[in-house]
């Protein structure tokens, strides 16, 4: 069972770890990376103990944004058949 449910907004981005972090009762930090979030992972683990938290977030906020350009059909060249 998860130690707690924590909103992503309540976590801090740690540039050194390249992960979102949240204080663990053991004194270390729960950690989860952006790559984990993109994959739909919702568990942030503490590297120093067995505790983990459930991160509450919208996975769509972490997906790569697709460009809004309309897809143009490829221009086909006429082929002469002999």
N, C-alpha and C positions, 0 to 999 in steps of 0.2 A: 504494500500500500504506500502511496505517495506521502511524503512528509507534509506537503502543502501544495496548494494550487496558487500559482503566482502569475499575474498579468505581465506580459512582455514589457509593458510600459513601466513597471516597477523594477525591472532589471536594468543594469548598467552595461554599456558597451565597453569592453576592455581591449584597447588596441594591442597591448603586449600579448595577450592570450588569443586575440582575434575571436572573441566569444562574448556572448552576453553572460553576465555573472549576477549572482545573488548570494548574500551572506548565508553560510551554513552554521548551525549551532556549534559545530566542532571547531570553528574558527577559520576554516578554509572557505572556498567559494563554490557554489553550484555553477556549472558551466554548460553552455550549449552554443554551437557555432551557427552562423548564417546558413552554411551548407546543410546542416542537420535540419534546420527550420524549413529550408526549401524542399527537403525530402519528406516533410510532414512529421518529422520527429517532434515529440512534445515532452520528452523526458530530459531534464538537466540533472547531471550527476555530480556528486562531490568526489574529487579524486582522493580524498583523505579518509573517507568513511563510507558506510554503506547506504547513507541517505540519498534520496533523490526527490525532486519536485516535478510537478506537472506544470508546464508552461502553457498559459492560455494566450493564444494569438490567432490571427487570421492568416492561414498559409498563403493566401493570394497576395498578401502584402510582401512576401518574400520571393515570389516567382519572378522570373525575368520578364520585363515588360516588352511586349511585342510592338513593333512599329505600327503606326496607324496608316501606313501607306497602302493604297489599294494594290492588290496583286494584278500586274499587267500580264495578259496572255503573251506567250512567246510569239515572236514574229516569224511566221513560217515562210520559207522561200518556195516559190513555185518550182516544181520539178517537171522537166520535159521528159515525156516517155516516148521512146522511138518505136 
